[in-house]
Amino acid sequence: MKNRSSQALRVTGALFAAGLALAFTGCSTNVNTYERAESQAAPNYVADKRVITDNTLAGTFRVTAINQATVSGNLLKVQATVENLKNKLRTLNYKFEWVDVNGMAVDSPNETWKAIQLQGRETQTISTVAVSPKAVDFRLKFRE
């Protein structure tokens, strides 16, 4: 009887350990990324100015690059690469705002808050295209 209860205890302990191992590996949300060692892309990077008002948000997400291009002959397209600095899934809300040559806002249906989810340490690109050739500049805003 003693042998049977110690065997049951060992099996229970092994099942508990296996369950813990599965639970911890199941919670991992980091993303591994692979890309060409020597990129063939030649992006037109934009020097950016950053205004940080929420240090918690700044410690969670980081913009690693912003580049732009002209599409359809005269419309500005902007793309930002955003990185989740944490090890777990996070949601980021963002919006682009367009500005004309006089610094005035250019109305655009694209200027709504959008949400993306980034896994732990994941990098994603977000982009938009101006709806008017009057748009010559942009602002990118984030909120959690």
MARVEX-793685 format. One record per residue (C-alpha): residue number from 1; residue in one letter; z, y, x. Coordinates in steps of 0.05 Angstrom, whole numbers, always signed. Layout:
! MARVEX-793685
{n:NUM&res:A&Z:Z&Y:Y&X:X}
...
! end
This chain:
! MARVEX-793685
{n:1&res:M&Z:+0&Y:+0&X:+0}
{n:2&res:K&Z:+18&Y:+47&X:+57}
{n:3&res:N&Z:-49&Y:+32&X:+90}
{n:4&res:R&Z:-87&Y:+48&X:+26}
{n:5&res:S&Z:-51&Y:+116&X:+15}
{n:6&res:S&Z:-62&Y:+138&X:+87}
{n:7&res:Q&Z:-136&Y:+118&X:+81}
{n:8&res:A&Z:-141&Y:+159&X:+16}
{n:9&res:L&Z:-107&Y:+217&X:+51}
{n:10&res:R&Z:-158&Y:+213&X:+109}
{n:11&res:V&Z:-216&Y:+211&X:+60}
{n:12&res:T&Z:-188&Y:+270&X:+21}
{n:13&res:G&Z:-178&Y:+309&X:+85}
{n:14&res:A&Z:-249&Y:+294&X:+108}
{n:15&res:L&Z:-277&Y:+315&X:+41}
{n:16&res:F&Z:-236&Y:+379&X:+44}
{n:17&res:A&Z:-261&Y:+395&X:+114}
{n:18&res:A&Z:-333&Y:+381&X:+94}
{n:19&res:G&Z:-325&Y:+426&X:+33}
{n:20&res:L&Z:-298&Y:+482&X:+76}
{n:21&res:A&Z:-355&Y:+475&X:+125}
{n:22&res:L&Z:-405&Y:+478&X:+68}
{n:23&res:A&Z:-370&Y:+538&X:+38}
{n:24&res:F&Z:-372&Y:+577&X:+102}
{n:25&res:T&Z:-444&Y:+562&X:+118}
{n:26&res:G&Z:-464&Y:+577&X:+46}
{n:27&res:C&Z:-434&Y:+647&X:+52}
{n:28&res:S&Z:-477&Y:+665&X:+112}
{n:29&res:T&Z:-531&Y:+715&X:+92}
{n:30&res:N&Z:-557&Y:+736&X:+160}
{n:31&res:V&Z:-633&Y:+737&X:+169}
{n:32&res:N&Z:-670&Y:+712&X:+230}
{n:33&res:T&Z:-735&Y:+749&X:+244}
{n:34&res:Y&Z:-793&Y:+730&X:+289}
{n:35&res:E&Z:-851&Y:+775&X:+307}
{n:36&res:R&Z:-905&Y:+783&X:+359}
{n:37&res:A&Z:-877&Y:+797&X:+429}
{n:38&res:E&Z:-930&Y:+849&X:+442}
{n:39&res:S&Z:-943&Y:+887&X:+377}
{n:40&res:Q&Z:-1015&Y:+904&X:+359}
{n:41&res:A&Z:-992&Y:+960&X:+314}
{n:42&res:A&Z:-995&Y:+1033&X:+335}
{n:43&res:P&Z:-950&Y:+1070&X:+286}
{n:44&res:N&Z:-947&Y:+1146&X:+282}
{n:45&res:Y&Z:-872&Y:+1155&X:+287}
{n:46&res:V&Z:-838&Y:+1216&X:+256}
{n:47&res:A&Z:-782&Y:+1251&X:+292}
{n:48&res:D&Z:-727&Y:+1256&X:+241}
{n:49&res:K&Z:-666&Y:+1299&X:+228}
{n:50&res:R&Z:-606&Y:+1263&X:+198}
{n:51&res:V&Z:-553&Y:+1294&X:+154}
{n:52&res:I&Z:-495&Y:+1245&X:+146}
{n:53&res:T&Z:-446&Y:+1261&X:+90}
{n:54&res:D&Z:-420&Y:+1190&X:+78}
{n:55&res:N&Z:-396&Y:+1155&X:+141}
{n:56&res:T&Z:-384&Y:+1089&X:+104}
{n:57&res:L&Z:-457&Y:+1088&X:+82}
{n:58&res:A&Z:-479&Y:+1107&X:+153}
{n:59&res:G&Z:-439&Y:+1049&X:+180}
{n:60&res:T&Z:-472&Y:+1001&X:+132}
{n:61&res:F&Z:-546&Y:+1019&X:+137}
{n:62&res:R&Z:-588&Y:+1050&X:+192}
{n:63&res:V&Z:-659&Y:+1078&X:+192}
{n:64&res:T&Z:-691&Y:+1049&X:+255}
{n:65&res:A&Z:-759&Y:+1083&X:+248}
{n:66&res:I&Z:-800&Y:+1128&X:+203}
{n:67&res:N&Z:-875&Y:+1130&X:+209}
{n:68&res:Q&Z:-931&Y:+1162&X:+169}
{n:69&res:A&Z:-1005&Y:+1156&X:+156}
{n:70&res:T&Z:-1058&Y:+1189&X:+113}
{n:71&res:V&Z:-1087&Y:+1145&X:+58}
{n:72&res:S&Z:-1143&Y:+1156&X:+8}
{n:73&res:G&Z:-1169&Y:+1212&X:+52}
{n:74&res:N&Z:-1114&Y:+1264&X:+39}
{n:75&res:L&Z:-1049&Y:+1233&X:+14}
{n:76&res:L&Z:-989&Y:+1226&X:+59}
{n:77&res:K&Z:-957&Y:+1157&X:+63}
{n:78&res:V&Z:-888&Y:+1149&X:+92}
{n:79&res:Q&Z:-853&Y:+1085&X:+113}
{n:80&res:A&Z:-782&Y:+1077&X:+136}
{n:81&res:T&Z:-751&Y:+1015&X:+168}
{n:82&res:V&Z:-680&Y:+1005&X:+144}
{n:83&res:E&Z:-629&Y:+956&X:+174}
{n:84&res:N&Z:-566&Y:+927&X:+142}
{n:85&res:L&Z:-512&Y:+933&X:+195}
{n:86&res:K&Z:-465&Y:+885&X:+159}
{n:87&res:N&Z:-464&Y:+809&X:+157}
{n:88&res:K&Z:-468&Y:+803&X:+82}
{n:89&res:L&Z:-517&Y:+820&X:+26}
{n:90&res:R&Z:-516&Y:+895&X:+10}
{n:91&res:T&Z:-553&Y:+938&X:-40}
{n:92&res:L&Z:-582&Y:+1004&X:-19}
{n:93&res:N&Z:-608&Y:+1058&X:-67}
{n:94&res:Y&Z:-660&Y:+1105&X:-40}
{n:95&res:K&Z:-711&Y:+1156&X:-61}
{n:96&res:F&Z:-765&Y:+1197&X:-27}
{n:97&res:E&Z:-775&Y:+1271&X:-45}
{n:98&res:W&Z:-840&Y:+1308&X:-28}
{n:99&res:V&Z:-845&Y:+1379&X:-3}
{n:100&res:D&Z:-905&Y:+1426&X:+1}
{n:101&res:V&Z:-925&Y:+1473&X:+59}
{n:102&res:N&Z:-880&Y:+1528&X:+31}
{n:103&res:G&Z:-819&Y:+1482&X:+30}
{n:104&res:M&Z:-822&Y:+1475&X:-46}
{n:105&res:A&Z:-810&Y:+1409&X:-81}
{n:106&res:V&Z:-873&Y:+1373&X:-105}
{n:107&res:D&Z:-860&Y:+1336&X:-170}
{n:108&res:S&Z:-875&Y:+1262&X:-165}
{n:109&res:P&Z:-863&Y:+1202&X:-210}
{n:110&res:N&Z:-844&Y:+1165&X:-146}
{n:111&res:E&Z:-781&Y:+1208&X:-139}
{n:112&res:T&Z:-734&Y:+1161&X:-174}
{n:113&res:W&Z:-676&Y:+1121&X:-145}
{n:114&res:K&Z:-698&Y:+1051&X:-126}
{n:115&res:A&Z:-653&Y:+993&X:-104}
{n:116&res:I&Z:-666&Y:+941&X:-51}
{n:117&res:Q&Z:-623&Y:+884&X:-28}
{n:118&res:L&Z:-617&Y:+869&X:+46}
{n:119&res:Q&Z:-586&Y:+805&X:+71}
{n:120&res:G&Z:-537&Y:+809&X:+129}
{n:121&res:R&Z:-570&Y:+842&X:+190}
{n:122&res:E&Z:-637&Y:+843&X:+154}
{n:123&res:T&Z:-689&Y:+896&X:+167}
{n:124&res:Q&Z:-737&Y:+918&X:+112}
{n:125&res:T&Z:-789&Y:+972&X:+104}
{n:126&res:I&Z:-791&Y:+1020&X:+45}
{n:127&res:S&Z:-851&Y:+1064&X:+32}
{n:128&res:T&Z:-883&Y:+1112&X:-15}
{n:129&res:V&Z:-948&Y:+1152&X:-22}
{n:130&res:A&Z:-950&Y:+1224&X:-44}
{n:131&res:V&Z:-986&Y:+1235&X:-110}
{n:132&res:S&Z:-1014&Y:+1302&X:-89}
{n:133&res:P&Z:-1047&Y:+1327&X:-26}
{n:134&res:K&Z:-1001&Y:+1388&X:-31}
{n:135&res:A&Z:-944&Y:+1344&X:-5}
{n:136&res:V&Z:-940&Y:+1354&X:+70}
{n:137&res:D&Z:-868&Y:+1333&X:+83}
{n:138&res:F&Z:-814&Y:+1289&X:+54}
{n:139&res:R&Z:-740&Y:+1275&X:+49}
{n:140&res:L&Z:-710&Y:+1205&X:+45}
{n:141&res:K&Z:-643&Y:+1199&X:+11}
{n:142&res:F&Z:-595&Y:+1141&X:+8}
{n:143&res:R&Z:-535&Y:+1123&X:-35}
{n:144&res:E&Z:-496&Y:+1059&X:-41}
! end
